[in-house]
Amino acid sequence: MMRKAGLIGVNFIKDCQVDTDMEILFSDEYINNITERMSLYKELDDMETEEQLLLYEKNLIDRFGPLPKQAKELLNAIRLRWIAIEIGLETVVLKNNRMVRFFIAKQDSPFYESPAFHRVIDFMKQQPHAARFKETPGNKLTMVFDRVGNLTEALLVCKKIVS
């Protein structure tokens, strides 16, 4: 997925992996044809804007009925990926009521001098108890949020940084 520059400037990464222990999918009960499901996943992966995603969601509802929770969370995972790219995150792990965000691994990346990273720092100054920075054994900078139980909550937390 290739996205244009984000709300807070240049994107320093091309994609972000969202790793979660939650079900984020179109279930067999919601879309029973596997070929159709695969086609819809591909279409979803090609989305680049919120407008496209809203139209996609509307079309799903028109064709298959109200979205089940897993499908709603799948759409929020896409939204989370987009915002994570703007923030400069390579990976977001959402498991066991915790969100761990992994920043760009290359420590001398211009990202760490960018407006995007300064927004993260400003967020931490304004809300010092919301999260904590940690370094992994491989010296990768992470930001850990406790009590983030689903993708909707993760999305809201990330939106606070870019707004």
Summary of the structure (lengths in Angstrom):
residues: 163
radius of gyration: 16.5
end to end distance: 22.9
largest distance: 49.1
contacts: 451
relative contact order: 0.19
helix: 45%
strand: 18%
